[in-house]
Amino acid sequence: MIELLFIACLATAPDECRERSLVFTDVTPMQCLMGAQPELAKWAASHPNQDIKSWRCRAVSFAERET
């Protein structure tokens, strides 16, 4: 599984940020990189009060997700 990990901050309070992620089961890391911007654009459209500050693709680490 590949995770599109990104930081989203409140538009009205840019110092209030949270780590968010979208998990994909059927893509390679390169496909994640190539398709990240459209996926992030969809997320941003449904969260208009948030700004995406940074993003990256990585393999899902189950140990991190359980904490």
mmJSON file of the N, C-alpha and C atoms, coordinates in Angstrom:
{"data_MODEL":{"atom_site":{
"group_PDB":["ATOM","ATOM","ATOM","ATOM","ATOM","ATOM","ATOM","ATOM","ATOM","ATOM","ATOM","ATOM","ATOM","ATOM","ATOM","ATOM","ATOM","ATOM","ATOM","ATOM","ATOM","ATOM","ATOM","ATOM","ATOM","ATOM","ATOM","ATOM","ATOM","ATOM","ATOM","ATOM","ATOM","ATOM","ATOM","ATOM","ATOM","ATOM","ATOM","ATOM","ATOM","ATOM","ATOM","ATOM","ATOM","ATOM","ATOM","ATOM","ATOM","ATOM","ATOM","ATOM","ATOM","ATOM","ATOM","ATOM","ATOM","ATOM","ATOM","ATOM","ATOM","ATOM","ATOM","ATOM","ATOM","ATOM","ATOM","ATOM","ATOM","ATOM","ATOM","ATOM","ATOM","ATOM","ATOM","ATOM","ATOM","ATOM","ATOM","ATOM","ATOM","ATOM","ATOM","ATOM","ATOM","ATOM","ATOM","ATOM","ATOM","ATOM","ATOM","ATOM","ATOM","ATOM","ATOM","ATOM","ATOM","ATOM","ATOM","ATOM","ATOM","ATOM","ATOM","ATOM","ATOM","ATOM","ATOM","ATOM","ATOM","ATOM","ATOM","ATOM","ATOM","ATOM","ATOM","ATOM","ATOM","ATOM","ATOM","ATOM","ATOM","ATOM","ATOM","ATOM","ATOM","ATOM","ATOM","ATOM","ATOM","ATOM","ATOM","ATOM","ATOM","ATOM","ATOM","ATOM","ATOM","ATOM","ATOM","ATOM","ATOM","ATOM","ATOM","ATOM","ATOM","ATOM","ATOM","ATOM","ATOM","ATOM","ATOM","ATOM","ATOM","ATOM","ATOM","ATOM","ATOM","ATOM","ATOM","ATOM","ATOM","ATOM","ATOM","ATOM","ATOM","ATOM","ATOM","ATOM","ATOM","ATOM","ATOM","ATOM","ATOM","ATOM","ATOM","ATOM","ATOM","ATOM","ATOM","ATOM","ATOM","ATOM","ATOM","ATOM","ATOM","ATOM","ATOM","ATOM","ATOM","ATOM","ATOM","ATOM","ATOM","ATOM","ATOM","ATOM","ATOM","ATOM","ATOM","ATOM","ATOM"],
"id":[1,2,3,4,5,6,7,8,9,10,11,12,13,14,15,16,17,18,19,20,21,22,23,24,25,26,27,28,29,30,31,32,33,34,35,36,37,38,39,40,41,42,43,44,45,46,47,48,49,50,51,52,53,54,55,56,57,58,59,60,61,62,63,64,65,66,67,68,69,70,71,72,73,74,75,76,77,78,79,80,81,82,83,84,85,86,87,88,89,90,91,92,93,94,95,96,97,98,99,100,101,102,103,104,105,106,107,108,109,110,111,112,113,114,115,116,117,118,119,120,121,122,123,124,125,126,127,128,129,130,131,132,133,134,135,136,137,138,139,140,141,142,143,144,145,146,147,148,149,150,151,152,153,154,155,156,157,158,159,160,161,162,163,164,165,166,167,168,169,170,171,172,173,174,175,176,177,178,179,180,181,182,183,184,185,186,187,188,189,190,191,192,193,194,195,196,197,198,199,200,201],
"type_symbol":["N","C","C","N","C","C","N","C","C","N","C","C","N","C","C","N","C","C","N","C","C","N","C","C","N","C","C","N","C","C","N","C","C","N","C","C","N","C","C","N","C","C","N","C","C","N","C","C","N","C","C","N","C","C","N","C","C","N","C","C","N","C","C","N","C","C","N","C","C","N","C","C","N","C","C","N","C","C","N","C","C","N","C","C","N","C","C","N","C","C","N","C","C","N","C","C","N","C","C","N","C","C","N","C","C","N","C","C","N","C","C","N","C","C","N","C","C","N","C","C","N","C","C","N","C","C","N","C","C","N","C","C","N","C","C","N","C","C","N","C","C","N","C","C","N","C","C","N","C","C","N","C","C","N","C","C","N","C","C","N","C","C","N","C","C","N","C","C","N","C","C","N","C","C","N","C","C","N","C","C","N","C","C","N","C","C","N","C","C","N","C","C","N","C","C","N","C","C","N","C","C"],
"label_atom_id":["N","CA","C","N","CA","C","N","CA","C","N","CA","C","N","CA","C","N","CA","C","N","CA","C","N","CA","C","N","CA","C","N","CA","C","N","CA","C","N","CA","C","N","CA","C","N","CA","C","N","CA","C","N","CA","C","N","CA","C","N","CA","C","N","CA","C","N","CA","C","N","CA","C","N","CA","C","N","CA","C","N","CA","C","N","CA","C","N","CA","C","N","CA","C","N","CA","C","N","CA","C","N","CA","C","N","CA","C","N","CA","C","N","CA","C","N","CA","C","N","CA","C","N","CA","C","N","CA","C","N","CA","C","N","CA","C","N","CA","C","N","CA","C","N","CA","C","N","CA","C","N","CA","C","N","CA","C","N","CA","C","N","CA","C","N","CA","C","N","CA","C","N","CA","C","N","CA","C","N","CA","C","N","CA","C","N","CA","C","N","CA","C","N","CA","C","N","CA","C","N","CA","C","N","CA","C","N","CA","C","N","CA","C","N","CA","C","N","CA","C","N","CA","C","N","CA","C","N","CA","C","N","CA","C"],
"label_alt_id":[null,null,null,null,null,null,null,null,null,null,null,null,null,null,null,null,null,null,null,null,null,null,null,null,null,null,null,null,null,null,null,null,null,null,null,null,null,null,null,null,null,null,null,null,null,null,null,null,null,null,null,null,null,null,null,null,null,null,null,null,null,null,null,null,null,null,null,null,null,null,null,null,null,null,null,null,null,null,null,null,null,null,null,null,null,null,null,null,null,null,null,null,null,null,null,null,null,null,null,null,null,null,null,null,null,null,null,null,null,null,null,null,null,null,null,null,null,null,null,null,null,null,null,null,null,null,null,null,null,null,null,null,null,null,null,null,null,null,null,null,null,null,null,null,null,null,null,null,null,null,null,null,null,null,null,null,null,null,null,null,null,null,null,null,null,null,null,null,null,null,null,null,null,null,null,null,null,null,null,null,null,null,null,null,null,null,null,null,null,null,null,null,null,null,null,null,null,null,null,null,null],
"label_comp_id":["MET","MET","MET","ILE","ILE","ILE","GLU","GLU","GLU","LEU","LEU","LEU","LEU","LEU","LEU","PHE","PHE","PHE","ILE","ILE","ILE","ALA","ALA","ALA","CYS","CYS","CYS","LEU","LEU","LEU","ALA","ALA","ALA","THR","THR","THR","ALA","ALA","ALA","PRO","PRO","PRO","ASP","ASP","ASP","GLU","GLU","GLU","CYS","CYS","CYS","ARG","ARG","ARG","GLU","GLU","GLU","ARG","ARG","ARG","SER","SER","SER","LEU","LEU","LEU","VAL","VAL","VAL","PHE","PHE","PHE","THR","THR","THR","ASP","ASP","ASP","VAL","VAL","VAL","THR","THR","THR","PRO","PRO","PRO","MET","MET","MET","GLN","GLN","GLN","CYS","CYS","CYS","LEU","LEU","LEU","MET","MET","MET","GLY","GLY","GLY","ALA","ALA","ALA","GLN","GLN","GLN","PRO","PRO","PRO","GLU","GLU","GLU","LEU","LEU","LEU","ALA","ALA","ALA","LYS","LYS","LYS","TRP","TRP","TRP","ALA","ALA","ALA","ALA","ALA","ALA","SER","SER","SER","HIS","HIS","HIS","PRO","PRO","PRO","ASN","ASN","ASN","GLN","GLN","GLN","ASP","ASP","ASP","ILE","ILE","ILE","LYS","LYS","LYS","SER","SER","SER","TRP","TRP","TRP","ARG","ARG","ARG","CYS","CYS","CYS","ARG","ARG","ARG","ALA","ALA","ALA","VAL","VAL","VAL","SER","SER","SER","PHE","PHE","PHE","ALA","ALA","ALA","GLU","GLU","GLU","ARG","ARG","ARG","GLU","GLU","GLU","THR","THR","THR"],
"label_asym_id":["A","A","A","A","A","A","A","A","A","A","A","A","A","A","A","A","A","A","A","A","A","A","A","A","A","A","A","A","A","A","A","A","A","A","A","A","A","A","A","A","A","A","A","A","A","A","A","A","A","A","A","A","A","A","A","A","A","A","A","A","A","A","A","A","A","A","A","A","A","A","A","A","A","A","A","A","A","A","A","A","A","A","A","A","A","A","A","A","A","A","A","A","A","A","A","A","A","A","A","A","A","A","A","A","A","A","A","A","A","A","A","A","A","A","A","A","A","A","A","A","A","A","A","A","A","A","A","A","A","A","A","A","A","A","A","A","A","A","A","A","A","A","A","A","A","A","A","A","A","A","A","A","A","A","A","A","A","A","A","A","A","A","A","A","A","A","A","A","A","A","A","A","A","A","A","A","A","A","A","A","A","A","A","A","A","A","A","A","A","A","A","A","A","A","A","A","A","A","A","A","A"],
"label_entity_id":["1","1","1","1","1","1","1","1","1","1","1","1","1","1","1","1","1","1","1","1","1","1","1","1","1","1","1","1","1","1","1","1","1","1","1","1","1","1","1","1","1","1","1","1","1","1","1","1","1","1","1","1","1","1","1","1","1","1","1","1","1","1","1","1","1","1","1","1","1","1","1","1","1","1","1","1","1","1","1","1","1","1","1","1","1","1","1","1","1","1","1","1","1","1","1","1","1","1","1","1","1","1","1","1","1","1","1","1","1","1","1","1","1","1","1","1","1","1","1","1","1","1","1","1","1","1","1","1","1","1","1","1","1","1","1","1","1","1","1","1","1","1","1","1","1","1","1","1","1","1","1","1","1","1","1","1","1","1","1","1","1","1","1","1","1","1","1","1","1","1","1","1","1","1","1","1","1","1","1","1","1","1","1","1","1","1","1","1","1","1","1","1","1","1","1","1","1","1","1","1","1"],
"label_seq_id":[1,1,1,2,2,2,3,3,3,4,4,4,5,5,5,6,6,6,7,7,7,8,8,8,9,9,9,10,10,10,11,11,11,12,12,12,13,13,13,14,14,14,15,15,15,16,16,16,17,17,17,18,18,18,19,19,19,20,20,20,21,21,21,22,22,22,23,23,23,24,24,24,25,25,25,26,26,26,27,27,27,28,28,28,29,29,29,30,30,30,31,31,31,32,32,32,33,33,33,34,34,34,35,35,35,36,36,36,37,37,37,38,38,38,39,39,39,40,40,40,41,41,41,42,42,42,43,43,43,44,44,44,45,45,45,46,46,46,47,47,47,48,48,48,49,49,49,50,50,50,51,51,51,52,52,52,53,53,53,54,54,54,55,55,55,56,56,56,57,57,57,58,58,58,59,59,59,60,60,60,61,61,61,62,62,62,63,63,63,64,64,64,65,65,65,66,66,66,67,67,67],
"pdbx_PDB_ins_code":[null,null,null,null,null,null,null,null,null,null,null,null,null,null,null,null,null,null,null,null,null,null,null,null,null,null,null,null,null,null,null,null,null,null,null,null,null,null,null,null,null,null,null,null,null,null,null,null,null,null,null,null,null,null,null,null,null,null,null,null,null,null,null,null,null,null,null,null,null,null,null,null,null,null,null,null,null,null,null,null,null,null,null,null,null,null,null,null,null,null,null,null,null,null,null,null,null,null,null,null,null,null,null,null,null,null,null,null,null,null,null,null,null,null,null,null,null,null,null,null,null,null,null,null,null,null,null,null,null,null,null,null,null,null,null,null,null,null,null,null,null,null,null,null,null,null,null,null,null,null,null,null,null,null,null,null,null,null,null,null,null,null,null,null,null,null,null,null,null,null,null,null,null,null,null,null,null,null,null,null,null,null,null,null,null,null,null,null,null,null,null,null,null,null,null,null,null,null,null,null,null],
"Cartn_x":[0.842,0.0,0.881,0.391,1.1,0.248,0.911,0.233,0.657,-0.338,-0.092,-0.235,0.888,0.939,1.066,0.234,0.306,0.005,0.447,0.216,-0.835,-1.906,-2.98,-3.099,-3.169,-3.269,-4.56,-5.09,-6.27,-5.915,-6.771,-6.522,-6.498,-7.324,-7.407,-6.382,-5.733,-4.711,-3.598,-2.722,-1.726,-0.757,-0.718,0.163,-0.532,-1.821,-2.564,-2.642,-1.731,-1.601,-1.771,-2.217,-2.37,-1.84,-1.296,-0.858,-2.083,-2.251,-3.369,-2.791,-3.592,-3.111,-4.259,-3.947,-4.833,-4.063,-4.689,-4.017,-4.572,-3.66,-4.019,-3.484,-4.3,-3.889,-3.411,-3.717,-3.451,-2.564,-1.657,-0.759,0.688,1.588,3.016,3.442,4.618,5.091,5.134,5.54,5.587,4.187,3.22,1.846,1.304,1.697,1.298,1.848,3.13,3.752,3.081,2.773,2.167,0.709,-0.003,-1.414,-1.719,-0.698,-0.92,-1.633,-1.214,-1.806,-3.309,-3.802,-5.259,-5.992,-5.409,-6.034,-6.053,-4.963,-4.907,-5.88,-6.038,-6.992,-8.417,-8.758,-10.088,-10.283,-9.252,-9.34,-9.511,-8.722,-8.787,-10.152,-10.755,-12.074,-13.14,-12.971,-13.953,-13.595,-12.454,-12.014,-11.544,-12.466,-12.064,-11.412,-11.572,-10.969,-9.565,-8.995,-7.666,-6.745,-5.49,-4.463,-3.461,-3.084,-2.089,-0.709,0.147,1.476,2.561,2.479,3.477,2.882,3.514,3.034,4.171,3.957,4.906,4.21,4.759,4.265,5.254,4.718,5.59,4.851,5.608,5.014,4.367,3.219,2.506,3.283,3.452,4.078,2.987,2.642,1.566,1.903,3.161,3.57,3.238,3.451,3.148,1.647,0.873,-0.553,-1.305,-0.774,-1.454,-1.257,-0.333,-0.081,-0.971],
"Cartn_y":[-1.183,0.0,1.239,2.258,3.523,4.612,5.482,6.566,7.905,8.718,10.106,10.914,11.298,11.993,13.487,14.303,15.745,16.518,17.761,18.677,19.687,19.782,20.731,21.699,22.976,24.023,24.808,25.341,26.188,27.447,27.812,29.001,30.263,30.287,31.471,31.464,30.315,30.195,29.292,29.826,29.005,28.265,28.613,27.898,26.679,26.489,25.327,24.29,23.324,22.329,20.923,20.028,18.615,17.753,16.623,15.646,14.842,14.7,13.943,12.914,11.931,10.972,10.342,9.926,9.131,7.854,6.709,5.426,4.762,4.268,3.593,2.17,1.23,-0.175,-0.675,0.044,-0.476,0.428,1.173,2.034,1.797,2.126,2.074,3.43,3.527,4.835,5.871,5.466,6.407,6.858,5.95,6.332,7.3,7.111,8.043,9.431,9.491,10.783,11.465,10.691,11.26,11.683,10.967,11.262,12.06,12.477,13.164,14.5,15.312,16.643,16.61,15.75,15.697,15.209,14.239,13.752,14.849,15.588,16.684,17.801,18.043,19.062,18.664,17.372,16.899,17.087,16.736,16.881,18.354,19.213,20.656,21.234,20.75,21.244,20.894,19.765,19.387,19.9,20.568,21.179,22.611,23.509,24.85,25.731,25.386,26.201,25.724,24.8,24.247,24.495,24.713,24.862,23.727,23.109,22.044,22.682,22.393,23.019,22.153,20.839,19.942,18.554,17.716,16.355,15.458,14.131,13.132,11.783,10.878,9.512,8.609,7.585,6.642,5.318,4.29,3.001,3.111,2.485,2.531,1.74,2.354,1.694,1.409,0.139,-0.221,0.118,0.067,0.402,1.853,2.755,4.176,4.42,3.718,3.958,3.51,2.591,2.096,2.971,3.922,4.791,5.986],
"Cartn_z":[0.0,0.0,0.0,-0.654,-0.763,-0.118,0.605,1.31,0.71,0.414,0.024,1.307,1.855,3.139,2.866,3.512,3.288,4.557,4.56,5.674,5.233,6.002,5.717,6.886,6.543,7.556,7.351,8.435,8.334,7.543,6.623,5.806,6.663,7.706,8.561,9.694,9.907,10.952,10.421,9.564,8.88,9.8,11.064,11.993,12.621,12.344,12.845,11.733,11.787,10.724,11.278,10.394,10.756,9.627,10.008,9.026,8.586,7.304,6.732,5.769,5.395,4.407,3.645,2.44,1.607,1.311,1.483,1.285,0.031,-0.796,-2.042,-2.01,-2.421,-2.398,-3.753,-4.803,-6.139,-6.99,-6.368,-7.129,-6.708,-7.608,-7.307,-6.762,-6.168,-5.711,-6.843,-8.042,-9.169,-9.57,-9.555,-9.868,-8.824,-7.574,-6.52,-6.809,-7.14,-7.44,-8.624,-9.653,-10.861,-10.637,-9.768,-9.552,-8.307,-7.585,-6.31,-6.475,-7.424,-7.53,-7.818,-8.733,-8.903,-7.648,-6.94,-5.703,-4.639,-4.527,-3.56,-3.943,-5.23,-5.688,-5.311,-5.452,-5.046,-3.542,-2.761,-1.311,-0.949,-1.571,-1.274,-1.64,-2.719,-3.124,-2.087,-1.418,-0.396,0.994,1.113,2.377,2.09,1.713,1.257,2.328,3.579,4.645,5.006,4.199,4.476,3.283,3.567,2.544,2.699,1.596,1.62,1.508,2.477,2.531,1.9,2.071,1.5,1.379,0.555,0.389,-0.068,0.121,-0.358,-0.397,-1.175,-1.249,-0.533,0.148,0.84,1.032,1.291,1.621,2.999,3.161,4.43,5.47,6.625,7.756,8.774,8.921,9.842,11.273,11.642,13.015,13.32,12.367,12.582,12.598,11.78,11.665,12.908,13.68,14.868,16.083,16.041,17.188,17.193],
"occupancy":[1.0,1.0,1.0,1.0,1.0,1.0,1.0,1.0,1.0,1.0,1.0,1.0,1.0,1.0,1.0,1.0,1.0,1.0,1.0,1.0,1.0,1.0,1.0,1.0,1.0,1.0,1.0,1.0,1.0,1.0,1.0,1.0,1.0,1.0,1.0,1.0,1.0,1.0,1.0,1.0,1.0,1.0,1.0,1.0,1.0,1.0,1.0,1.0,1.0,1.0,1.0,1.0,1.0,1.0,1.0,1.0,1.0,1.0,1.0,1.0,1.0,1.0,1.0,1.0,1.0,1.0,1.0,1.0,1.0,1.0,1.0,1.0,1.0,1.0,1.0,1.0,1.0,1.0,1.0,1.0,1.0,1.0,1.0,1.0,1.0,1.0,1.0,1.0,1.0,1.0,1.0,1.0,1.0,1.0,1.0,1.0,1.0,1.0,1.0,1.0,1.0,1.0,1.0,1.0,1.0,1.0,1.0,1.0,1.0,1.0,1.0,1.0,1.0,1.0,1.0,1.0,1.0,1.0,1.0,1.0,1.0,1.0,1.0,1.0,1.0,1.0,1.0,1.0,1.0,1.0,1.0,1.0,1.0,1.0,1.0,1.0,1.0,1.0,1.0,1.0,1.0,1.0,1.0,1.0,1.0,1.0,1.0,1.0,1.0,1.0,1.0,1.0,1.0,1.0,1.0,1.0,1.0,1.0,1.0,1.0,1.0,1.0,1.0,1.0,1.0,1.0,1.0,1.0,1.0,1.0,1.0,1.0,1.0,1.0,1.0,1.0,1.0,1.0,1.0,1.0,1.0,1.0,1.0,1.0,1.0,1.0,1.0,1.0,1.0,1.0,1.0,1.0,1.0,1.0,1.0,1.0,1.0,1.0,1.0,1.0,1.0],
"B_iso_or_equiv":[0.0,0.0,0.0,0.0,0.0,0.0,0.0,0.0,0.0,0.0,0.0,0.0,0.0,0.0,0.0,0.0,0.0,0.0,0.0,0.0,0.0,0.0,0.0,0.0,0.0,0.0,0.0,0.0,0.0,0.0,0.0,0.0,0.0,0.0,0.0,0.0,0.0,0.0,0.0,0.0,0.0,0.0,0.0,0.0,0.0,0.0,0.0,0.0,0.0,0.0,0.0,0.0,0.0,0.0,0.0,0.0,0.0,0.0,0.0,0.0,0.0,0.0,0.0,0.0,0.0,0.0,0.0,0.0,0.0,0.0,0.0,0.0,0.0,0.0,0.0,0.0,0.0,0.0,0.0,0.0,0.0,0.0,0.0,0.0,0.0,0.0,0.0,0.0,0.0,0.0,0.0,0.0,0.0,0.0,0.0,0.0,0.0,0.0,0.0,0.0,0.0,0.0,0.0,0.0,0.0,0.0,0.0,0.0,0.0,0.0,0.0,0.0,0.0,0.0,0.0,0.0,0.0,0.0,0.0,0.0,0.0,0.0,0.0,0.0,0.0,0.0,0.0,0.0,0.0,0.0,0.0,0.0,0.0,0.0,0.0,0.0,0.0,0.0,0.0,0.0,0.0,0.0,0.0,0.0,0.0,0.0,0.0,0.0,0.0,0.0,0.0,0.0,0.0,0.0,0.0,0.0,0.0,0.0,0.0,0.0,0.0,0.0,0.0,0.0,0.0,0.0,0.0,0.0,0.0,0.0,0.0,0.0,0.0,0.0,0.0,0.0,0.0,0.0,0.0,0.0,0.0,0.0,0.0,0.0,0.0,0.0,0.0,0.0,0.0,0.0,0.0,0.0,0.0,0.0,0.0,0.0,0.0,0.0,0.0,0.0,0.0],
"pdbx_formal_charge":[null,null,null,null,null,null,null,null,null,null,null,null,null,null,null,null,null,null,null,null,null,null,null,null,null,null,null,null,null,null,null,null,null,null,null,null,null,null,null,null,null,null,null,null,null,null,null,null,null,null,null,null,null,null,null,null,null,null,null,null,null,null,null,null,null,null,null,null,null,null,null,null,null,null,null,null,null,null,null,null,null,null,null,null,null,null,null,null,null,null,null,null,null,null,null,null,null,null,null,null,null,null,null,null,null,null,null,null,null,null,null,null,null,null,null,null,null,null,null,null,null,null,null,null,null,null,null,null,null,null,null,null,null,null,null,null,null,null,null,null,null,null,null,null,null,null,null,null,null,null,null,null,null,null,null,null,null,null,null,null,null,null,null,null,null,null,null,null,null,null,null,null,null,null,null,null,null,null,null,null,null,null,null,null,null,null,null,null,null,null,null,null,null,null,null,null,null,null,null,null,null],
"auth_seq_id":[1,1,1,2,2,2,3,3,3,4,4,4,5,5,5,6,6,6,7,7,7,8,8,8,9,9,9,10,10,10,11,11,11,12,12,12,13,13,13,14,14,14,15,15,15,16,16,16,17,17,17,18,18,18,19,19,19,20,20,20,21,21,21,22,22,22,23,23,23,24,24,24,25,25,25,26,26,26,27,27,27,28,28,28,29,29,29,30,30,30,31,31,31,32,32,32,33,33,33,34,34,34,35,35,35,36,36,36,37,37,37,38,38,38,39,39,39,40,40,40,41,41,41,42,42,42,43,43,43,44,44,44,45,45,45,46,46,46,47,47,47,48,48,48,49,49,49,50,50,50,51,51,51,52,52,52,53,53,53,54,54,54,55,55,55,56,56,56,57,57,57,58,58,58,59,59,59,60,60,60,61,61,61,62,62,62,63,63,63,64,64,64,65,65,65,66,66,66,67,67,67],
"auth_comp_id":["MET","MET","MET","ILE","ILE","ILE","GLU","GLU","GLU","LEU","LEU","LEU","LEU","LEU","LEU","PHE","PHE","PHE","ILE","ILE","ILE","ALA","ALA","ALA","CYS","CYS","CYS","LEU","LEU","LEU","ALA","ALA","ALA","THR","THR","THR","ALA","ALA","ALA","PRO","PRO","PRO","ASP","ASP","ASP","GLU","GLU","GLU","CYS","CYS","CYS","ARG","ARG","ARG","GLU","GLU","GLU","ARG","ARG","ARG","SER","SER","SER","LEU","LEU","LEU","VAL","VAL","VAL","PHE","PHE","PHE","THR","THR","THR","ASP","ASP","ASP","VAL","VAL","VAL","THR","THR","THR","PRO","PRO","PRO","MET","MET","MET","GLN","GLN","GLN","CYS","CYS","CYS","LEU","LEU","LEU","MET","MET","MET","GLY","GLY","GLY","ALA","ALA","ALA","GLN","GLN","GLN","PRO","PRO","PRO","GLU","GLU","GLU","LEU","LEU","LEU","ALA","ALA","ALA","LYS","LYS","LYS","TRP","TRP","TRP","ALA","ALA","ALA","ALA","ALA","ALA","SER","SER","SER","HIS","HIS","HIS","PRO","PRO","PRO","ASN","ASN","ASN","GLN","GLN","GLN","ASP","ASP","ASP","ILE","ILE","ILE","LYS","LYS","LYS","SER","SER","SER","TRP","TRP","TRP","ARG","ARG","ARG","CYS","CYS","CYS","ARG","ARG","ARG","ALA","ALA","ALA","VAL","VAL","VAL","SER","SER","SER","PHE","PHE","PHE","ALA","ALA","ALA","GLU","GLU","GLU","ARG","ARG","ARG","GLU","GLU","GLU","THR","THR","THR"],
"auth_asym_id":["A","A","A","A","A","A","A","A","A","A","A","A","A","A","A","A","A","A","A","A","A","A","A","A","A","A","A","A","A","A","A","A","A","A","A","A","A","A","A","A","A","A","A","A","A","A","A","A","A","A","A","A","A","A","A","A","A","A","A","A","A","A","A","A","A","A","A","A","A","A","A","A","A","A","A","A","A","A","A","A","A","A","A","A","A","A","A","A","A","A","A","A","A","A","A","A","A","A","A","A","A","A","A","A","A","A","A","A","A","A","A","A","A","A","A","A","A","A","A","A","A","A","A","A","A","A","A","A","A","A","A","A","A","A","A","A","A","A","A","A","A","A","A","A","A","A","A","A","A","A","A","A","A","A","A","A","A","A","A","A","A","A","A","A","A","A","A","A","A","A","A","A","A","A","A","A","A","A","A","A","A","A","A","A","A","A","A","A","A","A","A","A","A","A","A","A","A","A","A","A","A"],
"auth_atom_id":["N","CA","C","N","CA","C","N","CA","C","N","CA","C","N","CA","C","N","CA","C","N","CA","C","N","CA","C","N","CA","C","N","CA","C","N","CA","C","N","CA","C","N","CA","C","N","CA","C","N","CA","C","N","CA","C","N","CA","C","N","CA","C","N","CA","C","N","CA","C","N","CA","C","N","CA","C","N","CA","C","N","CA","C","N","CA","C","N","CA","C","N","CA","C","N","CA","C","N","CA","C","N","CA","C","N","CA","C","N","CA","C","N","CA","C","N","CA","C","N","CA","C","N","CA","C","N","CA","C","N","CA","C","N","CA","C","N","CA","C","N","CA","C","N","CA","C","N","CA","C","N","CA","C","N","CA","C","N","CA","C","N","CA","C","N","CA","C","N","CA","C","N","CA","C","N","CA","C","N","CA","C","N","CA","C","N","CA","C","N","CA","C","N","CA","C","N","CA","C","N","CA","C","N","CA","C","N","CA","C","N","CA","C","N","CA","C","N","CA","C","N","CA","C","N","CA","C","N","CA","C","N","CA","C"],
"pdbx_PDB_model_num":[1,1,1,1,1,1,1,1,1,1,1,1,1,1,1,1,1,1,1,1,1,1,1,1,1,1,1,1,1,1,1,1,1,1,1,1,1,1,1,1,1,1,1,1,1,1,1,1,1,1,1,1,1,1,1,1,1,1,1,1,1,1,1,1,1,1,1,1,1,1,1,1,1,1,1,1,1,1,1,1,1,1,1,1,1,1,1,1,1,1,1,1,1,1,1,1,1,1,1,1,1,1,1,1,1,1,1,1,1,1,1,1,1,1,1,1,1,1,1,1,1,1,1,1,1,1,1,1,1,1,1,1,1,1,1,1,1,1,1,1,1,1,1,1,1,1,1,1,1,1,1,1,1,1,1,1,1,1,1,1,1,1,1,1,1,1,1,1,1,1,1,1,1,1,1,1,1,1,1,1,1,1,1,1,1,1,1,1,1,1,1,1,1,1,1,1,1,1,1,1,1]
}}}
